[in-house]
Amino acid sequence: MTTNELSGFPAGWALSRTVDSPQGTVHWDVFGSGPPIVLLHGTPNWSYIWRKVVPSLASEHQVYVFDWPGFGRSDRFAGQNISWDEQPRRLPELFAHWGLDAPMVVAFDFAAVFALRAHLLEGLDVGAFVLADAAVIPPFVTDFSRLARENIGTMRALPVHVAEGMIAAHLARTTHRPMAKETAAAYLAPWRGEEGVAAYWRVVARYDEDLAAPLVSRLDRLAVPTRLLWGEHDAWFPADKARELAAALPDAELRFIPGAGHFSPEDDPAAFAEEVRRFHRELGQP
């Protein structure tokens, strides 16, 4: 499915630029000017999660945002390779397209796996990492997603309205504060209808913690300045997961965002953006 076939997306957030990739058209955009920062959304969210973070960062930075293939407004189709070893390959392609050299990368949720694989296994130059509510050390797949992956045939056979209800209920647990109705609808928008539900199950089917495992033994080699940001009330990746990752990265300071759940950029975008800006200032990076 291409972006032209999508409906129900929020009118206030659209990525106006595109670039072709081996897995279809990627939608992206850039905001502001200054030192570059690349924002990576996770799953099952899309770049919409950055809509309130971008304006704050763009006052001092050039901010790059995109939808991973299979997500948001980027192409998604049957047979598309959106595996956890394929998605990281989009990063060097995008960096080259944008002319970026070692930018700060903010990797949220499962995007931490993609970003760290690109850096630690493929040699992608990164100036600094902010790993936010990050999936890195297994196990981290939620019980719902694990059950769905183990029974993917059954999930795919569900009536569309039943599947949509399950996905909506899953997304409702991502924030500490209840989402407004229109916000919840925006997060659900890519996964609605027959094609959207099919795309969602394709994403879930490719969850593979085995592809995160090689990163764990390499975390002590991560020489890039790193900051950990975590929602204080993250129900998907609780505080113990944050502290486990912090213990594996002793030079990385862990900072909690009070009153925020797993979708910390949604619960408190101002605090999230300020933490990113503060880290950049501390590093004194150009």
Rosetta blueprint (number, residue, H / E / L):
1 M L
2 T L
3 T H
4 N H
5 E H
6 L L
7 S L
8 G L
9 F L
10 P L
11 A L
12 G L
13 W L
14 A L
15 L L
16 S L
17 R E
18 T E
19 V E
20 D E
21 S E
22 P L
23 Q L
24 G E
25 T E
26 V E
27 H E
28 W E
29 D E
30 V E
31 F E
32 G L
33 S L
34 G L
35 P L
36 P E
37 I E
38 V E
39 L E
40 L E
41 H L
42 G L
43 T L
44 P L
45 N L
46 W L
47 S H
48 Y H
49 I H
50 W H
51 R L
52 K L
53 V L
54 V H
55 P H
56 S H
57 L H
58 A L
59 S L
60 E L
61 H L
62 Q E
63 V E
64 Y E
65 V E
66 F E
67 D L
68 W L
69 P L
70 G L
71 F L
72 G L
73 R L
74 S L
75 D L
76 R L
77 F L
78 A L
79 G L
80 Q L
81 N L
82 I L
83 S L
84 W L
85 D L
86 E L
87 Q H
88 P H
89 R H
90 R H
91 L H
92 P H
93 E H
94 L H
95 F H
96 A H
97 H H
98 W H
99 G L
100 L L
101 D L
102 A L
103 P L
104 M E
105 V E
106 V E
107 A E
108 F E
109 D L
110 F L
111 A H
112 A H
113 V H
114 F H
115 A H
116 L H
117 R H
118 A H
119 H H
120 L H
121 L H
122 E L
123 G L
124 L L
125 D L
126 V L
127 G L
128 A E
129 F E
130 V E
131 L E
132 A E
133 D L
134 A L
135 A L
136 V L
137 I L
138 P L
139 P L
140 F L
141 V L
142 T L
143 D H
144 F H
145 S H
146 R H
147 L H
148 A H
149 R H
150 E H
151 N L
152 I H
153 G H
154 T H
155 M H
156 R H
157 A H
158 L L
159 P L
160 V H
161 H H
162 V H
163 A H
164 E H
165 G H
166 M H
167 I H
168 A H
169 A H
170 H H
171 L H
172 A L
173 R L
174 T L
175 T L
176 H L
177 R L
178 P L
179 M L
180 A L
181 K H
182 E H
183 T H
184 A H
185 A H
186 A H
187 Y H
188 L H
189 A H
190 P H
191 W H
192 R L
193 G H
194 E H
195 E H
196 G H
197 V H
198 A H
199 A H
200 Y H
201 W H
202 R H
203 V H
204 V H
205 A H
206 R L
207 Y L
208 D L
209 E H
210 D H
211 L H
212 A L
213 A H
214 P H
215 L H
216 V H
217 S L
218 R L
219 L H
220 D H
221 R H
222 L L
223 A L
224 V L
225 P L
226 T E
227 R E
228 L E
229 L E
230 W E
231 G E
232 E L
233 H L
234 D L
235 A L
236 W L
237 F L
238 P L
239 A H
240 D H
241 K H
242 A H
243 R H
244 E H
245 L H
246 A H
247 A H
248 A H
249 L L
250 P L
251 D L
252 A L
253 E E
254 L E
255 R E
256 F E
257 I E
258 P L
259 G L
260 A L
261 G L
262 H L
263 F L
264 S H
265 P H
266 E H
267 D H
268 D L
269 P H
270 A H
271 A H
272 F H
273 A H
274 E H
275 E H
276 V H
277 R H
278 R H
279 F H
280 H H
281 R H
282 E H
283 L H
284 G L
285 Q L
286 P L
